[in-house]
């Protein structure tokens, strides 16, 4: 096993606070290239009544996100 020094991100939503799953799905599609229907299904509280938090995308590299490090 090799150790790495790479930053990756997880994007998720707290379902009790979701007001517009369509906007979340659209943003995930535009920004990260995720499938709209999959994101909408995950982000919609009606589809996941027993969950509090849902991971939409995991291990997303910095290059694929709008997040930029302080050093560059």
Secondary structure per residue as TSV (DSSP state, phi and psi in degrees):
chain	resnum	aa	ss	phi	psi
A	1	X	-	360.0	134.2
A	2	X	-	-105.9	141.7
A	3	X	-	-91.9	140.5
A	4	X	-	-123.2	164.7
A	5	X	-	-124.8	63.1
A	6	X	-	-119.9	134.0
A	7	X	-	-91.2	129.2
A	8	X	E	-130.2	161.0
A	9	X	E	-124.3	156.6
A	10	X	E	-119.5	132.6
A	11	X	E	-113.3	129.2
A	12	X	E	-151.7	174.6
A	13	X	E	-133.5	147.3
A	14	X	E	-90.9	105.7
A	15	X	G	-56.4	-36.2
A	16	X	G	-62.4	-17.8
A	17	X	G	-103.6	0.4
A	18	X	-	-74.8	123.7
A	19	X	S	-106.6	-28.9
A	20	X	-	-140.7	84.9
A	21	X	H	-62.9	-24.3
A	22	X	H	-64.8	-41.1
A	23	X	H	-66.3	-38.9
A	24	X	H	-64.6	-46.7
A	25	X	H	-61.0	-42.3
A	26	X	H	-63.2	-46.0
A	27	X	H	-62.2	-42.1
A	28	X	H	-65.8	-34.0
A	29	X	H	-69.3	-47.8
A	30	X	H	-69.7	-46.7
A	31	X	H	-79.8	-44.1
A	32	X	H	-109.6	-4.9
A	33	X	-	75.6	20.6
A	34	X	-	-77.1	158.0
A	35	X	-	-69.8	125.0
A	36	X	H	-58.8	-49.6
A	37	X	H	-61.6	-40.8
A	38	X	H	-64.6	-43.6
A	39	X	H	-65.6	-40.5
A	40	X	H	-63.3	-44.1
A	41	X	H	-61.2	-43.8
A	42	X	H	-68.7	-40.4
A	43	X	H	-83.5	-5.2
A	44	X	-	-88.7	114.5
A	45	X	G	-58.1	-29.2
A	46	X	G	-66.1	-28.4
A	47	X	G	-83.0	-16.7
A	48	X	-	-134.2	61.4
A	49	X	T	-65.3	-21.0
A	50	X	T	-96.3	-0.5
A	51	X	-	-105.7	148.1
A	52	X	S	-101.1	-32.0
A	53	X	E	-137.5	138.4
A	54	X	E	-129.8	132.4
A	55	X	E	-82.3	123.4
A	56	X	E	-91.6	-38.9
A	57	X	E	-150.8	138.5
A	58	X	E	-129.8	152.0
A	59	X	E	56.0	44.1
A	60	X	E	-84.9	122.0
A	61	X	E	-69.5	151.9
A	62	X	G	-53.0	-38.8
A	63	X	G	-61.4	-24.5
A	64	X	G	-92.3	-3.8
A	65	X	S	-110.7	162.6
A	66	X	S	-79.2	-0.8
A	67	X	-	-80.5	130.3
A	68	X	-	-120.8	141.9
A	69	X	-	-72.5	158.1
A	70	X	T	-65.2	-25.7
A	71	X	T	-85.9	-7.4
A	72	X	-	-176.8	360.0
